[in-house]
Amino acid sequence: MVCAGFCAAILAIAIAPAHAQPADALKKAQSAFDNAQLSYLQGKYDEAAQGFQDAYAARPFPQFLYNIGASFHMKGKKTSDIEAYQKAVDNYKKYLAEDPTASDKPKVEKAIGVLEAEIKRVKDTGATPAGAGSAAPVPVAPSEEVQQLGDVKVRGLIVVESDPSNSTIYLDDKRKGPFATTPWSGSLEGEHKIIVEKRGYKIADKTVSADPSKLFVLSFVMAQEDYLGWVEITSNVPGANIYIDDKSIGPVGKTPLSQNIKPGKHTFWISTEGYDEYKEEVEVIAGETHAIKGALKGAPVGKLNVIGLGVEDSTIYIDGQVACERGPCLKAVQQGEHVVTVSRPGYKSYSRKVTIQAKTEMSIKVGLAPKPSRSDAVIAYVLAAGFGVGGIYLGLQANKYRDDLDAEIAAGNPPPDPDDPRFFKGKAFAIAADATFVIAGITALTAIYYTFREKGEPSKALIDVRALALQPQIAPGYAGLGMGMSF
């Protein structure tokens, strides 16, 4: 029991492998790598290539082959050495042969093509490369294509090993799904959390900052966990979201998923768009495996796909609620009638009631029409205001003549002469004021009409409906049926 307690206290992370022989080989590889890196930075490309070759002989990681190729690549670029270029090509090809799924495969293949063309070009020039025994070597300037490749940089390496081996590696978050299995080697950029898990063992993790110039070895010695249970969660639709005990914290991963779990009663939910949610309660027993097989059944839902020119700047609403803040927008929608609205600043909104059928996808290709200019309404408002001001002026003039005549009568003066021109002018101004106010009112109503009228072509859309059918879907280590388009 003392040993058990001590062993459980040992964390599962160490920087040395469990066995002496691999540890010695790894130390040799690391020492050779460090020396080769220094030689490379000093421009001693032959020594750098030999150092990376020694590292590869100690531990055959594919990235070492890339670094050998990079060393010869730079030597060829600096000296127009055909032999160096050829060695670079050979080692780049070996690198891709040993790591056919390398993320930089297209970039390396491009470099191979450029260097092979450069070898032919240098041969055709008949120039003597530096170091070929000529008293006055005449290196050929690298071609424009070689220059565009830039100066090649050798790569650092992260090695992840575990005891026991064949453990599952997750990168940053288990919800992203498995990343690889131990042992693994490769290049990473930036800071990452390495998570290692194996049935019956404690989960181990370590945060590392990748250094592009270093060989970093991360070895996990995992402590056994006899008191945990093990769950294997699958579904007939791969990639479905898995929730455990509390849905509010979000999915813990996607099907298929296997992991340790504490004994006791647990609730599992499995869901994905277009299917009814699967729920199961399981009593987990320590040391036992529990298989949860989610049988997802198609729900009465269809899919709505809003596309079209300019839709990436539009907001899509379904039944008045924002479905997508910007398009294109693909959503699972309950069967039945729904109002779809597409809105974009400066354009006429498109709105239509549609009927979604289960297991179908309705595609709405929207063409939004620009909102028309309201300059005619602005002009009408200005004219209405002008006529209104004119009417006020004319009315004031009419009132002035009337007030003058009333003042004379009130002062006891004889009644003015009926032919007094002020009578005519007052009436003329009053009639003109009334007419101007009428014109102002008509113009204002016209401006209001221009403001709210629909001008120009409305926004339109093409609608297409296609059936969704169950189609085979394949995930790592699993296969099932998913919902896809049927043409």
C-alpha positions, 0 to 999 in steps of 0.5 A: 500500500505504501508503494501504491500511494507513492506511485499514485503521487508520481505525476505522469510527466517526466522528461526521460523515457521509461527504458534506458536504451530509448533514453540513451538514443534520445539523448544522442539525437538531442545532442546531435540536433543541438550541434547541427542547429548551431552549425546551421546558424553559422552557415556550416551547412555540411556540418549541419546536415551531418549533425541532423543525419546523426540525430536521425540515425539515433532516433528516425524522426521524419523532421530530421530528414527535412532539416537535412534537406534544408541544410543542403538546400541553403548550401546549394542556394549560396554556392550553386552546388548541383550536388547539394541541390540534389541531396536537398531534393533526395532528403525532401522526398524521403521526408514526405515518404516517411510522413505522407500526411505532413501538413507542409506537403504542398510546400515541400513538393513545390520546393522539390520542383523548383530545385529540380528545375534549378539543377537543370538550369545550372547544368545548362549554364556550364558554370563551375560551382564553388568548391568544385576544384576551380581556381576561380569558381563562378557560382550562378546566381539563384533563379527567381523561383529559388529566391522566392522560396526564401531562406529555408529554416530548419525545424524544431521538434516536439516528441510525445511519448508515454508509458504505457504507449498507444495512449490517445493524445488530445491537443488543447481541448478533448472536445476537439477530438483525438489528435494522435497516439503515442509515440508521436513526433511533429512540429507545433507553433505557439503554446499548446496543452498536450493531454494524454489519456489511456483506459485505466490510467490517470489523465496527464497533461502538460502545457508547452511552448513550441520552440522552432529551434529546439528538440523538445521531448515530453514523456508521460509516465501514467499512474493507474486508476483502478477506481475509475470506470470506462465509457465508450460512446458511439452513435449511428451518426458520427460527429454528434455532440456528447454532453455528460451530466450538465448540458449547460457546460457544453459538449465534452466531445463528439462521437465516437469517444472513449474516456475514464469516468468516475463511478456513479450514476451519470446522464449522457446526451447525444445530439446533432442537427436534424435528429432527435436527441438521445438520452441515457442514464448509466450506473458506472462501476469502477474497473468496468467498461460501459458502452453507450450507443446512441440511436439517433432518429431523424426529427421532423426538421428540414434545412434552410440555406440562405445564399446569394451575392452580398449575403455575407453582409446581410443579417438573416432572420427566421420568424423575427429572430436572428438566425445568422448575423451574416450569411451564408446561413445554413440552419436546421428548422422545424417543419412548418411555416416560417418567415424568412427575412434578409436585411442589409444596410442600403438595400431593400429587405427581402421577406417571405413566408416559406414552408419547410418540409422534414428531411428537405433542404430549401435553398433561398438565393437572394438578390437584394435590390439597392434602396432608391435615392430619396432626392425627389422627396428632399426636393419636394420638402424644400419646395413645400417649405418655400411655398409655406414661407411665401404664404406666410409672407403674403399673409403678413402683407395682406394683414398689414393693409387691413390693419392700416385701414382699420386704424384709420377708421378707428381714428374717426377719419372718414371711410376710405375711398372704395377705390383706395388701392389698398383694398385691392392690394390687401385682397390680392395678397390674401388670395395669393397667401391662400393659394400659396398655402394650398400649393405648400400643402400639396407639395408636402403631401407629395414629399411624404408620398415620395418618402414612403413609396416603393421605387425601383425593382424589389428584392427577389430570390430563387427558391430550390428544394431538395430532398435530404437522404441518409448517406454513409459517413466515416469517422476515425475508427467508426462509420455510420449514416448521416443526412446529406443532399440527394440530387 
